[in-house]
Structures are given as C-alpha cells and as structure tokens.
Amino acid sequence: MANREIVILDAGSPFMSSLATRLRRLGYSVLPSKTPDHADRLLRTRGSRVAAAVIPVDLPTFDLGAALRLLRRLEPTGELSFVAAGHRPSRAERRLLRDAGVELALWDPVCEHMLRFQANRALASSEIVCGNRSSLRAPANWPVAVWSGKRRKPARVYSLSADGAFLSTERPSLPRAQLRIDLPASSGSVSLQARVVMTNVPGNLIHDNLPIGMAVRFEQTPPEIEAAIVAWVNKRLAALGF
C-alpha cells in the first residue's frame, strides 16, 4: 500500500485540510484536491496509483452519484474507494451517500486508530473491505493491561476480532510469547490468554500502515466472551458506515 495514494476533495476546508495533514503524519501518500474537476485531472495523470478518495459529506455537486462514477471510471482498475468525512448526517443523507457509491466513512470526531483503520480499508482490495477474513475486525482505542508472567505493560487496542487483536505499544513482546490481556467489559474486565503472532517495530520490515505494537491471537476464549466480541465488532462496524 506504500505507493497507493489518497485524494482528499475539498482540501481547502479546515476539516478536510486537517484530515490530509493527519494522514500524511501517519505515513499515507495524500493528494489534495479543491474541486471534483481537480480530482478528475489527478486521476487522469496518476492512474492506478490513486486507490481512494475522501469526500466531505456536503460536497457541492448537482449529481453526486454521476460525479463519483466519472471519477471511478478514470481509475484503470475501476476499484476506486470513496470515503465520506465530516459530521455524521441523517439516515436519509447517509442513504444518498451510499447510493452514490460511497463505501466507508470517517465521522467526526476521528481518533488516530479510526483514521488509520479506515484508510487501510479504503486502500485494500474490495475483497478485504467486504470482510473476506476468518473473522471481522473493528477499530478500537481502549487502554489495556498486558501481562507476561508477573510483568505488566500498558497498551491500547488498535483493532479487535473474535480471533485476536492488534495492540499498540512501544514495548511489544517477542513472537510466540504467551500473554494475558485484560480487556474492558461491561462487568469490569475479562482476562484472555493470547499468543503473539506478529510484531511491528522500527526497522526494514516495519508495516507503515500499522502502529508500533503486536498482533495477538486469543487462545481458549470462553464461548460467551467470543460471542460478546462478535456482537461488539458487528455493532462497531455498523456505526462506522451507513
């Protein structure tokens, strides 16, 4: 995804300009565009390098669907993803955005984990965006305690699924390490056993689209906890979209 680019429409507005700046700080390649006509020219010159376009929810255009279909046709693969950004509009307005071809959303306020998660979805292939994984995952931004034996380290949940989680932490454990993770729950917290399956640390092989930290796989999760995580993920993903 390193060479794939994101067009930001209406980049002259304070909110969209701030969004572009934050995406750049996270390592994404961003092309600001003040008008759909400018975005048209960018797509004609940049071709398949442009994978996503972020549009404001109130983008001024006579026919949003026609405008987005035109932009999508200019991307050689036809898989240009559209992300609506701004205040969460009414259900009717969200339906109009969906009917126009918008697939993802960044409803204000947008935390860093949410911004990175949705940008990754927008840049991914359509199969991944549609959820072609062993289990659906959703972004989070929770503080958690991670235990390795009697040693405790702080972390934050970046994403969560019934299978596991990605934890943002400056001190990730080594791959295959056994951990205990205290996840927040309505009753206080639940402790889950997990094993580290991947780390993301500075170096030649760092994944720029992920925070510094580690991916863990849950082990021997009680069925009721797994069901609760699935329910939370579905609810969270529904709240992110339309």
C-alpha positions, -999 to 999 in steps of 0.1 A, spaced: 0 0 0 30 23 3 27 36 -32 -11 39 -33 -24 74 -30 -55 90 -14 -72 120 -30 -87 145 -5 -115 165 -21 -125 200 -8 -90 202 6 -93 239 12 -118 234 41 -103 234 76 -116 199 84 -105 182 52 -71 200 53 -66 188 89 -75 152 78 -50 154 50 -23 165 74 -31 138 99 -30 111 71 4 123 60 17 121 95 6 85 96 26 78 65 0 79 38 5 95 4 -21 122 1 -31 143 -29 -52 174 -20 -79 185 -44 -101 215 -40 -127 205 -66 -140 174 -84 -125 188 -116 -91 189 -100 -96 153 -87 -105 144 -123 -71 157 -135 -53 139 -107 -68 106 -116 -60 111 -153 -24 118 -145 -18 94 -115 -38 65 -129 -39 33 -108 -17 48 -81 -48 65 -67 -68 39 -47 -92 60 -26 -109 94 -25 -121 111 7 -150 135 1 -168 158 26 -204 148 34 -216 181 19 -196 180 -13 -212 206 -35 -223 188 -67 -255 186 -87 -254 148 -90 -230 131 -65 -236 97 -80 -227 108 -115 -196 127 -103 -183 97 -84 -190 73 -112 -170 95 -135 -140 96 -111 -142 58 -106 -141 52 -144 -109 72 -146 -91 48 -123 -79 19 -145 -89 -10 -122 -124 5 -115 -119 -1 -78 -115 35 -65 -129 36 -30 -149 65 -17 -149 76 20 -173 103 33 -158 125 60 -174 151 84 -203 152 108 -225 121 108 -255 130 87 -291 118 90 -301 83 79 -316 97 47 -285 116 39 -264 85 46 -286 65 22 -279 91 -5 -242 88 0 -244 50 -1 -265 51 -33 -239 74 -49 -212 48 -43 -196 59 -10 -185 27 9 -167 40 40 -170 68 65 -149 90 88 -175 106 112 -161 134 133 -145 132 158 -119 108 143 -92 93 166 -59 82 152 -68 45 153 -100 51 135 -83 72 108 -56 46 102 -81 17 102 -105 33 77 -76 45 55 -63 9 53 -97 -4 44 -101 22 17 -67 12 2 -73 -25 5 -87 -47 -22 -125 -49 -25 -125 -85 -10 -108 -73 22 -132 -43 25 -161 -66 22 -148 -88 50 -131 -117 33 -113 -127 65 -115 -155 90 -134 -131 113 -145 -95 111 -124 -69 130 -132 -34 140 -111 -4 153 -109 4 190 -89 28 212 -90 12 246 -62 11 272 -55 -24 283 -31 -42 307 -9 -69 291 7 -94 314 37 -116 307 40 -136 339 41 -111 367 53 -82 345 27 -57 333 29 -34 304 4 -8 291 -10 -10 256 -40 2 236 -63 -19 214 -60 -8 178 -83 -34 163 -103 -64 177 -118 -95 164 -131 -128 179 -97 -143 169 -74 -117 184 -63 -81 185 -36 -57 174 -22 -39 204 -4 -6 201 25 -5 224 61 8 224 73 -24 240 58 -54 221 66 -89 233 85 -113 211 66 -135 186 52 -167 201 52 -151 236 23 -162 259 4 -132 274 -27 -124 294 -47 -95 283 -73 -77 305 -100 -64 281 -126 -39 293 -161 -53 296 -195 -41 309 -188 -61 341 -153 -45 346 -128 -65 326 -121 -100 313 -88 -118 312 -79 -136 280 -50 -158 271 -32 -149 239 -1 -156 219 20 -130 199 18 -138 162 35 -107 147 53 -76 159 56 -42 142 88 -25 153 110 1 136 133 -14 110 135 -25 74 103 -47 77 81 -23 95 45 -21 84 38 16 78 1 11 78 1 -2 114 10 14 147 41 2 166 29 -29 185 20 -65 182 -8 -88 168 -20 -114 192 -43 -145 188 -66 -154 216 -65 -189 230 -92 -209 247 -116 -180 247 -149 -188 266 -178 -190 241 -197 -163 259 -168 -139 256 -162 -148 219 -199 -141 213 -197 -108 231 -167 -97 209 -185 -107 177 -216 -87 188 -194 -57 196 -175 -59 163 -207 -60 143 -222 -31 162 -190 -11 158 -187 -17 121 -224 -7 116 -217 26 135 -188 33 111 -209 31 80 -243 38 67 
